[in-house]
Amino acid sequence: MPAVSPDAAGALAEIGWGEDRAVIGAVAATLLSWRTGDTELLLTHDPAELGDSHQGKAIAPWPNRIAAGRYTFEGHEYQVALTEPARDAALHGLLTWVEWDITERHEHAVTLEHHLRPQYGYPFSLHLRLTYALGDGGLRCTLQATNTGTGPAPFGAAYHPYVRLTDTVDELIVDLPADTYYPTDANLIPTGRESVEGTEFDFRGGRKLGTTALDTAYTGLAADADGTTSVRLTAPSGRTVTVWADAGHRYLQVYTDDVPGTGRPARRGITVEPMTCAPNAFNTGDGLLTLAPGESFTGSWGLSHSD
């Protein structure tokens, strides 16, 4: 995709800890880079480009898709814009091209905030505060979403980091502790839940990705005592990136970048997207959060690496 503007990603902030560095763009609170030394660990794009497939973006107030862009909440029917018309769907919320305000800058951390105002299709008011921080444990991202309106508000969030450790993701060992996945229809809307047992979607215990193409939502996540789920991606060199998510994120979308029409080589990266709810949750209620006036959701996810 050609460069479109020197400020396509908005204001930039760089943070560091030891040999690790991260760059955040204010548009969509995008994680543009995460590197150790001279090694970039993400599949990403130049800040002057729009990027492909929501690389690095923070997503709210719904992740993934709303079928036909229609939903009912508290007895009222709503219609949001079909941002993915080929699939008759509203994809990845309302913040894709919105610039957040950078409200705090520190050497190791940056905080961005945005007030989502009521609008047709989503007449609710949210204040969003997101912090990226680097430390000994890697990169941590924490979102606080507060309902600043006068009535209840439906809410979901997700994040879209693409990990790139090899020239092709085929060589990665993927350890994904999920026992349930969502089969989908032709528009990638879930049609139910099924066990991963005996399917190509079973990566429990770790196995080579090979040629498996994924655009697949998972739940039934195994977690540590504190509720944390960890997905490990390991290159033949032994370098491992772990994507972890706390108990507020009981769903994952895993996607290999088999993107037709972009003009870029496919299968260079894999995204493990922590999600607070399932795809189409505004219709099914599967994991959907309802925030009362003044109520906040706070959740964290992160990335770490080892050799």
Number of C-alpha atoms within 10 A of each C-alpha: 11 8 13 11 12 11 15 19 25 22 16 17 19 18 19 20 17 11 10 21 20 22 19 27 25 27 23 24 32 27 26 26 21 26 16 15 10 9 11 17 19 23 21 22 17 13 24 15 16 19 19 15 14 18 21 27 25 26 24 21 21 28 30 26 26 26 22 21 22 18 19 12 14 9 7 7 10 14 15 19 17 18 17 16 13 8 16 17 23 24 25 25 23 19 19 17 15 15 20 23 17 21 13 11 14 12 12 18 21 21 23 22 21 21 16 20 13 12 10 10 14 17 13 20 20 24 17 21 20 23 20 23 22 24 14 9 11 18 23 18 21 15 22 16 25 22 25 21 19 11 14 19 23 19 25 26 25 26 28 24 28 27 26 22 25 18 12 17 26 20 17 24 21 23 20 25 21 25 18 19 24 22 16 16 10 7 15 19 20 21 10 10 15 14 17 18 13 7 10 11 22 20 20 16 12 17 16 18 20 13 12 11 17 17 14 19 26 27 22 16 21 16 17 11 7 8 15 18 25 21 21 21 27 24 20 12 10 12 13 20 22 20 23 21 27 19 17 18 26 23 27 29 24 20 20 23 22 18 13 9 6 12 8 13 12 15 19 20 23 27 24 24 27 28 28 27 26 27 33 27 24 25 15 14 15 14 20 20 19 17 20 16 16 15 15 18 17 13 18 20 25 22 21 17 19 10 9
